């Protein structure tokens, strides 16, 4: 049995899978975050207890023969290299405290060629900006500490060893994509030793073994860092080899496909590139606030009610709604990455109902998805996974706006499944688990696709350009301060 853990932005999940791909148990807890001033973090004293709580709800742990870890990238905090103790909280990917460091350093000589070397457009989210911002408050010498994300710190608790994998390392901005290792010259230019970051393993390869008695698990079983959650989901659904685009729909939404090659000029597209578990490359675009948009508007429009009301009233509205929503609550994502962009809602009239507003949020997410897919290239097949797939009207709207088939896997927890699948061969010595099967496929409605195409070309894209331009103006004002 393979124990898979997914440490995500909204919830933490764990599941046991047989090597044939059958789920033998699932546990879930809310992501254990806490306040740190005006921000949210993973507190120093809560990580171990939260993992214990997550696993205590999962019977059959004693049958586990391997552990596969996945979760959010671009999180991070410091631990002691000598003791492994947490020295700081862990900041999640969306933490805005590193934006000041980002704005100050983004045009410095050390960062001049970072996009070409890493395959990433510049963003405050990446681990190196959190590292630099947090290092200023350390009392320990930089040579005595290591910067680890939440997945890597969970692996440390299980094994006593520090490591990461290529797909998580690639999201720090300190990784060389052509060479697939830490960029020593870049770290040196920042005055950082290479030891401030952990050793890198290939996705799915064991990085250590469980310590005796840890978290109720058998001692001595292999622990694998399967990789970035979105990459794991794509591998689980066989998108990386079969083709199409994996659409991971959580707090943020990521669209990911595989490319055979990577050239430095590809980074100029605004999309993100990284290593694939197959040995090739991934291409990634994003919506920073997907589930976050639905959560925000649900709380505004349906306070005290559950999501069933939001979904039902949105489904009862005829489409198109006549409104345009740009989902930039946390800035815009790749390929037009602008952290200072703000969300916008156009076309609102006095007779608008809350159901129409809810449906407009769905349309905005689908329009932004289409924008990302255009930058990635024509993709007739979308495999969707994550919490937002429960919103039936959103799924059909996604098909109608993009004109693509929308495939929904039979297994809801695609990221967990993908992590177990990546680790199944290397960790257990058995054949790789089968890919996820698809439960159903939604086809676009031709008349709606034509109507949405007109709105997308005539309204959404022009408005998007104006909103991005406003964000750029705000950025320049910040840089002058």
C-alpha positions as CSV (number, residue, x, y, z in Angstrom):
1,X,0.0,0.0,0.0
2,X,1.2,3.5,-0.9
3,X,0.4,6.3,1.5
4,X,0.1,9.6,-0.4
5,X,-0.1,13.0,1.3
6,X,-1.1,16.2,-0.4
7,X,-0.3,19.4,1.6
8,X,-2.3,22.0,-0.3
9,X,-3.4,25.6,0.2
10,X,-7.0,24.9,1.3
11,X,-6.8,21.4,2.8
12,X,-4.4,18.6,3.6
13,X,-5.3,15.1,2.4
14,X,-3.9,11.6,2.8
15,X,-4.9,8.4,1.1
16,X,-3.8,4.8,0.9
17,X,-3.6,3.2,-2.5
18,X,-3.1,-0.4,-3.6
19,X,-0.5,-0.8,-6.4
20,X,-3.5,-1.5,-8.7
21,X,-4.8,2.0,-8.0
22,X,-7.6,1.3,-5.6
23,X,-8.2,3.8,-2.8
24,X,-8.3,2.0,0.6
25,X,-8.9,5.1,2.7
26,X,-9.0,8.9,2.7
27,X,-8.4,11.5,5.4
28,X,-8.7,15.3,5.1
29,X,-8.2,18.3,7.5
30,X,-8.2,22.1,6.8
31,X,-4.8,23.5,6.0
32,X,-3.3,24.3,9.4
33,X,-2.5,28.0,9.0
34,X,-2.4,30.7,11.6
35,X,-1.9,34.5,11.8
36,X,1.5,36.2,11.6
37,X,0.7,39.9,11.9
38,X,-1.5,40.7,9.0
39,X,-0.5,37.6,7.1
40,X,-1.2,33.8,7.2
41,X,1.5,31.2,7.7
42,X,2.2,27.7,8.8
43,X,3.1,28.2,12.5
44,X,6.3,26.7,13.9
45,X,4.6,24.6,16.5
46,X,1.7,23.2,14.4
47,X,3.2,21.2,11.5
48,X,4.0,18.0,13.3
49,X,0.7,17.9,15.3
50,X,-1.3,18.6,12.1
51,X,0.4,15.7,10.2
52,X,-0.4,13.5,13.2
53,X,-4.0,14.6,13.1
54,X,-4.2,14.0,9.4
55,X,-2.8,10.5,9.6
56,X,-4.8,9.5,12.7
57,X,-8.0,9.7,10.6
58,X,-6.6,7.1,8.2
59,X,-6.9,3.4,9.3
60,X,-4.5,0.8,7.9
61,X,-1.3,2.9,8.2
62,X,0.6,-0.2,9.4
63,X,0.0,-1.7,5.9
64,X,1.9,1.2,4.2
65,X,5.0,0.1,2.3
66,X,5.9,3.5,0.9
67,X,5.1,7.2,1.4
68,X,4.6,9.7,-1.5
69,X,4.5,13.5,-0.7
70,X,3.1,16.3,-2.8
71,X,1.7,19.7,-2.2
72,X,2.1,23.4,-2.9
73,X,5.3,24.8,-4.3
74,X,6.8,28.2,-3.5
75,X,6.2,27.9,0.2
76,X,9.2,28.0,2.6
77,X,10.8,28.6,6.0
78,X,14.1,28.0,7.7
79,X,15.2,24.9,9.7
80,X,18.4,24.3,11.5
81,X,20.9,22.2,9.6
82,X,22.3,20.8,12.8
83,X,19.0,19.8,14.6
84,X,16.3,20.0,12.0
85,X,14.3,22.2,14.2
86,X,12.0,24.8,12.6
87,X,13.5,28.3,13.1
88,X,10.7,30.3,11.4
89,X,7.1,29.8,10.3
90,X,6.5,28.5,6.8
91,X,5.2,31.2,4.4
92,X,2.7,29.9,1.8
93,X,3.1,30.7,-1.9
94,X,0.6,33.6,-1.8
95,X,2.4,35.4,1.0
96,X,2.8,39.0,0.0
97,X,5.7,40.0,2.3
98,X,8.3,39.2,-0.3
99,X,6.8,41.6,-2.8
100,X,9.0,44.4,-1.5
101,X,12.2,42.4,-2.0
102,X,10.9,41.4,-5.4
103,X,10.3,45.0,-6.5
104,X,13.7,46.0,-5.3
105,X,15.7,43.2,-6.9
106,X,13.8,42.2,-10.0
107,X,15.8,44.5,-12.3
108,X,19.2,43.9,-10.6
109,X,22.1,42.3,-12.4
110,X,21.7,39.0,-10.5
111,X,18.2,38.6,-11.9
112,X,18.9,39.8,-15.5
113,X,18.9,36.3,-17.0
114,X,16.7,34.4,-14.4
115,X,13.7,33.8,-16.7
116,X,15.8,32.3,-19.5
117,X,17.8,30.1,-17.0
118,X,14.8,28.9,-15.0
119,X,11.9,29.0,-17.5
120,X,9.9,31.2,-15.1
121,X,8.5,34.7,-15.6
122,X,9.4,37.0,-12.8
123,X,7.1,36.9,-9.8
124,X,7.3,37.7,-6.1
125,X,5.9,34.2,-5.3
126,X,9.1,32.2,-5.9
127,X,11.0,30.8,-3.0
128,X,14.2,32.8,-3.4
129,X,12.3,36.0,-2.5
130,X,10.8,34.5,0.6
131,X,14.3,33.2,1.5
132,X,15.9,36.6,1.1
133,X,13.1,38.4,3.0
134,X,13.1,35.9,5.9
135,X,16.9,35.6,6.1
136,X,17.2,39.2,7.3
137,X,15.5,38.3,10.6
138,X,17.5,35.2,11.3
139,X,19.8,35.0,14.4
140,X,21.7,32.0,13.1
141,X,24.4,32.2,10.4
142,X,23.1,31.5,6.9
143,X,25.5,28.6,6.6
144,X,23.8,26.8,9.5
145,X,20.3,26.9,8.1
146,X,18.3,25.4,5.2
147,X,15.2,26.8,3.5
148,X,12.5,24.1,3.0
149,X,9.0,24.2,1.7
150,X,6.0,22.6,3.5
151,X,6.4,19.3,1.6
152,X,10.1,19.1,2.3
153,X,9.6,19.9,6.0
154,X,7.0,17.1,6.2
155,X,9.6,14.8,4.7
156,X,12.1,16.0,7.3
157,X,9.7,15.1,10.1
158,X,9.2,11.6,8.6
159,X,12.8,10.7,7.8
160,X,15.1,13.1,9.6
161,X,16.6,14.0,6.2
162,X,16.5,17.2,4.1
163,X,15.7,16.9,0.4
164,X,13.5,18.2,-2.4
165,X,12.6,17.1,-5.9
166,X,13.2,18.7,-9.3
167,X,9.7,20.0,-9.8
168,X,9.5,21.8,-6.4
169,X,13.1,23.0,-6.7
170,X,12.3,24.5,-10.1
171,X,9.7,26.9,-8.4
172,X,12.3,28.6,-6.2
173,X,14.0,30.6,-9.1
174,X,17.3,29.2,-8.0
175,X,17.1,26.1,-10.2
176,X,18.8,25.8,-13.6
177,X,16.3,24.2,-15.9
178,X,18.8,23.4,-18.7
179,X,21.2,21.7,-16.2
180,X,18.6,20.5,-13.7
181,X,20.5,21.5,-10.6
182,X,20.8,24.4,-8.2
183,X,22.4,27.4,-10.0
184,X,25.6,27.9,-7.9
185,X,26.7,31.1,-9.6
186,X,23.3,32.7,-9.0
187,X,23.3,31.8,-5.3
188,X,26.8,33.1,-5.0
189,X,25.8,36.4,-6.6
190,X,23.2,36.7,-3.8
191,X,25.8,35.9,-1.1
192,X,24.1,32.5,-0.4
193,X,25.8,29.1,0.1
194,X,24.4,26.2,-1.9
195,X,23.7,24.5,1.5
196,X,20.9,27.0,2.2
197,X,18.8,24.8,-0.2
198,X,18.4,21.0,0.2
199,X,19.7,18.3,-2.1
200,X,17.6,17.5,-5.2
201,X,16.2,14.1,-6.1
202,X,14.4,13.0,-9.2
203,X,10.6,13.0,-8.8
204,X,9.4,9.8,-7.1
205,X,12.8,8.5,-6.1
206,X,13.1,7.7,-2.3
207,X,14.9,10.5,-0.4
208,X,14.9,8.6,2.9
209,X,13.1,6.1,5.1
210,X,10.6,6.6,7.9
211,X,12.0,6.9,11.4
212,X,10.9,4.2,13.8
213,X,7.4,4.9,15.2
214,X,6.9,8.3,13.5
215,X,3.3,9.3,13.0
216,X,2.1,5.7,13.5
217,X,3.9,4.5,10.4
218,X,6.2,1.4,10.1
219,X,9.8,2.3,10.4
220,X,12.2,1.9,7.5
221,X,9.7,2.3,4.6
222,X,10.8,4.6,1.6
223,X,9.6,8.2,1.5
224,X,9.4,9.9,-1.8
225,X,8.9,13.5,-2.6
226,X,6.6,13.0,-5.7
227,X,6.7,16.7,-6.6
228,X,4.7,19.8,-7.3
229,X,1.0,19.1,-6.8
230,X,0.0,20.2,-10.3
231,X,2.6,18.0,-11.9
232,X,1.5,15.0,-9.9
233,X,-2.1,15.6,-11.0
234,X,-1.0,15.7,-14.6
235,X,1.0,12.5,-14.3
236,X,-1.9,10.7,-12.5
237,X,-4.2,11.4,-15.4
238,X,-1.6,10.5,-18.0
239,X,-1.7,14.0,-19.6
240,X,2.1,14.1,-19.7
241,X,2.3,11.2,-22.2
242,X,-1.2,11.1,-23.8
243,X,-1.5,14.9,-24.5
244,X,-4.0,17.6,-23.6
245,X,-3.9,20.0,-20.7
246,X,-4.3,19.2,-17.0
247,X,-6.4,21.8,-15.3
248,X,-6.0,21.7,-11.5
249,X,-8.8,23.7,-10.1
250,X,-8.2,24.6,-6.5
251,X,-7.6,27.9,-4.6
252,X,-5.4,28.8,-7.6
253,X,-5.9,27.2,-11.0
254,X,-3.0,25.8,-13.0
255,X,-3.1,24.6,-16.6
256,X,-0.2,22.3,-17.4
257,X,0.9,20.4,-20.5
258,X,4.1,18.7,-21.6
259,X,6.7,20.0,-24.1
260,X,9.4,17.9,-25.7
261,X,12.0,20.7,-25.6
262,X,12.8,23.9,-23.8
263,X,14.7,26.9,-25.2
264,X,15.7,30.0,-23.2
265,X,13.5,32.2,-25.4
266,X,10.4,30.2,-24.4
267,X,10.5,31.9,-21.0
268,X,9.8,35.2,-22.8
269,X,6.2,34.0,-23.5
270,X,5.2,34.7,-19.9
271,X,4.3,31.0,-19.3
272,X,6.3,28.9,-16.8
273,X,8.4,26.0,-17.8
274,X,9.9,23.3,-15.6
275,X,11.1,19.7,-15.4
276,X,8.6,16.8,-16.1
277,X,8.8,13.4,-14.3
278,X,9.1,11.9,-17.8
279,X,12.4,13.7,-18.4
280,X,10.9,16.2,-20.7
281,X,9.5,19.7,-19.7
282,X,6.2,21.1,-18.4
283,X,4.5,24.3,-19.6
284,X,2.3,26.0,-17.1
285,X,-0.1,28.9,-17.0
286,X,-2.2,30.0,-14.0
287,X,-5.1,31.8,-12.5
288,X,-4.0,33.1,-9.1
289,X,-7.5,33.3,-7.7
290,X,-9.8,30.6,-9.1
291,X,-11.3,28.8,-6.1
292,X,-10.4,31.9,-4.2
293,X,-12.8,33.9,-6.4
294,X,-15.6,31.5,-5.9
295,X,-15.0,31.5,-2.1
296,X,-14.9,35.3,-2.0
297,X,-18.1,35.8,-4.0
298,X,-19.9,33.0,-2.2
299,X,-19.2,34.7,1.1
300,X,-20.3,38.1,-0.3
301,X,-23.4,36.9,-2.1
302,X,-24.5,33.9,0.0
303,X,-23.3,34.7,3.6
304,X,-24.0,31.8,6.0
305,X,-25.2,29.5,3.2
306,X,-23.4,26.5,1.8
307,X,-22.0,26.2,-1.8
308,X,-25.1,24.3,-2.9
309,X,-27.0,27.6,-3.0
310,X,-24.3,29.3,-5.1
311,X,-24.2,26.4,-7.6
312,X,-27.9,26.0,-7.9
313,X,-28.7,29.7,-8.5
314,X,-25.8,30.0,-11.0
315,X,-27.1,27.0,-12.9
316,X,-30.6,28.5,-13.2
317,X,-29.3,31.6,-15.0
318,X,-29.3,31.7,-18.8
319,X,-26.0,32.3,-20.5
320,X,-24.1,34.5,-21.4
321,X,-24.8,36.7,-18.4
322,X,-23.8,39.9,-20.1
323,X,-21.2,40.6,-17.3
324,X,-17.4,40.2,-17.5
325,X,-15.4,39.2,-14.5
326,X,-11.5,39.3,-14.4
327,X,-10.4,37.0,-11.5
328,X,-7.3,39.0,-10.4
329,X,-8.0,39.0,-6.6
330,X,-4.3,38.1,-6.1
331,X,-2.9,39.6,-9.2
332,X,-2.9,38.1,-12.7
333,X,-1.1,34.8,-13.5
334,X,1.0,33.5,-16.4
335,X,1.2,34.4,-19.2
336,X,0.4,38.1,-18.3
337,X,1.9,37.9,-14.8
338,X,1.2,41.2,-12.9
339,X,1.0,41.0,-9.1
340,X,-0.4,44.5,-8.8
341,X,-3.4,43.8,-11.1
342,X,-6.8,43.9,-9.4
343,X,-10.0,42.0,-10.0
344,X,-12.8,43.7,-12.0
345,X,-16.5,43.2,-12.7
346,X,-18.0,45.0,-15.8
347,X,-21.5,45.0,-17.1
348,X,-23.3,45.1,-13.7
349,X,-26.8,46.5,-13.9
350,X,-29.4,47.3,-11.2
351,X,-31.5,44.2,-12.1
352,X,-28.7,41.7,-11.6
353,X,-29.4,38.8,-9.3
354,X,-27.0,37.0,-7.1
355,X,-27.4,33.9,-9.2
356,X,-26.4,35.9,-12.3
357,X,-23.3,37.3,-10.5
358,X,-22.4,33.7,-9.5
359,X,-22.7,32.6,-13.1
360,X,-20.6,35.6,-14.2
361,X,-17.8,34.4,-11.8
362,X,-17.8,31.1,-13.6
363,X,-17.7,32.8,-17.0
364,X,-14.7,34.9,-15.9
365,X,-12.8,31.9,-14.8
366,X,-13.5,30.2,-18.1
367,X,-12.5,33.3,-20.1
368,X,-9.2,33.6,-18.3
369,X,-8.6,29.9,-18.9
370,X,-9.1,30.4,-22.6
371,X,-6.6,33.2,-22.5
372,X,-4.0,31.0,-20.9
373,X,-4.7,28.1,-23.3
374,X,-4.2,30.4,-26.3
375,X,-0.7,31.2,-25.1
376,X,0.0,27.5,-24.6
377,X,-1.2,26.5,-28.0
378,X,-4.4,24.8,-29.3
379,X,-5.5,22.2,-26.8
380,X,-8.7,20.3,-27.7
381,X,-8.8,18.2,-24.5
382,X,-8.9,19.5,-20.9
383,X,-8.6,17.0,-18.0
384,X,-10.0,18.8,-14.9
385,X,-9.4,18.0,-11.3
386,X,-9.8,19.7,-7.9
387,X,-12.6,21.1,-5.8
388,X,-14.1,23.4,-8.5
389,X,-15.0,20.4,-10.6
390,X,-18.0,19.9,-8.3
391,X,-19.4,23.1,-9.8
392,X,-21.3,21.5,-12.7
393,X,-22.2,24.8,-14.4
394,X,-18.6,26.0,-14.3
395,X,-17.5,22.8,-16.0
396,X,-20.0,23.2,-18.8
397,X,-19.1,26.9,-19.1
398,X,-15.5,26.0,-19.4
399,X,-16.2,23.7,-22.4
400,X,-18.5,26.3,-24.0
401,X,-16.0,29.2,-23.6
402,X,-12.9,27.3,-24.7
403,X,-14.4,25.0,-27.3
404,X,-12.5,22.1,-25.8
405,X,-13.6,18.7,-24.5
406,X,-13.7,18.8,-20.7
407,X,-12.8,15.4,-19.2
408,X,-13.6,14.6,-15.5
409,X,-11.6,11.7,-13.9
410,X,-13.4,9.0,-12.0
411,X,-11.0,9.6,-9.0
412,X,-11.7,13.0,-7.3
413,X,-8.3,13.2,-5.6
414,X,-6.2,13.3,-8.7
415,X,-3.2,14.9,-7.0
416,X,-3.0,12.2,-4.4
417,X,-3.4,9.5,-7.0
418,X,-0.7,11.1,-9.2
419,X,1.7,11.3,-6.2
420,X,1.2,7.6,-5.5
421,X,1.5,6.7,-9.2
422,X,4.8,8.6,-9.5
423,X,6.2,6.8,-6.5
424,X,4.7,3.4,-7.2
425,X,7.5,2.1,-9.4
426,X,10.7,3.5,-7.7
427,X,9.4,3.0,-4.1
428,X,7.8,-0.4,-4.3
429,X,9.7,-2.1,-7.1
430,X,6.4,-3.0,-8.8
431,X,4.9,-1.8,-12.1
432,X,3.6,1.8,-12.2
433,X,0.0,2.2,-11.2
434,X,-2.5,2.6,-14.1
435,X,-3.5,6.1,-15.0
436,X,-6.8,7.6,-13.8
437,X,-9.9,6.6,-15.9
438,X,-12.3,9.3,-17.0
439,X,-15.8,9.3,-15.6
440,X,-17.4,11.5,-18.3
441,X,-16.6,14.1,-20.9
442,X,-18.5,17.4,-21.5
443,X,-18.7,18.7,-25.1
444,X,-19.0,22.4,-25.9
445,X,-22.3,23.7,-27.2
446,X,-21.7,25.3,-30.6
447,X,-24.1,28.3,-30.3
448,X,-22.8,29.2,-26.8
449,X,-19.2,28.8,-28.0
450,X,-19.8,31.4,-30.8
451,X,-21.5,33.8,-28.4
452,X,-18.7,33.5,-25.9
453,X,-16.1,33.9,-28.6
454,X,-17.5,37.3,-29.5
455,X,-17.5,38.4,-25.8
456,X,-14.0,37.1,-25.4
457,X,-12.6,38.9,-28.4
458,X,-14.6,42.1,-28.2
459,X,-14.8,42.7,-24.4
460,X,-12.8,40.3,-22.3
461,X,-9.4,40.7,-23.9
462,X,-9.5,44.5,-24.3
463,X,-10.6,44.9,-20.7
464,X,-7.9,42.5,-19.5
465,X,-5.3,44.6,-21.2
466,X,-6.5,47.7,-19.5
467,X,-6.6,46.1,-16.1
468,X,-3.0,44.7,-16.6
469,X,-1.8,48.2,-17.7
470,X,-3.3,49.7,-14.5
471,X,-1.4,47.1,-12.4
472,X,1.8,48.0,-14.2
473,X,1.3,51.7,-13.4
474,X,0.8,50.8,-9.7
475,X,4.0,48.7,-9.8
476,X,6.0,51.7,-11.1
477,X,4.5,53.9,-8.4
478,X,5.6,51.3,-5.7
479,X,9.1,51.2,-7.2
480,X,9.5,55.0,-6.8
481,X,8.7,54.9,-3.1
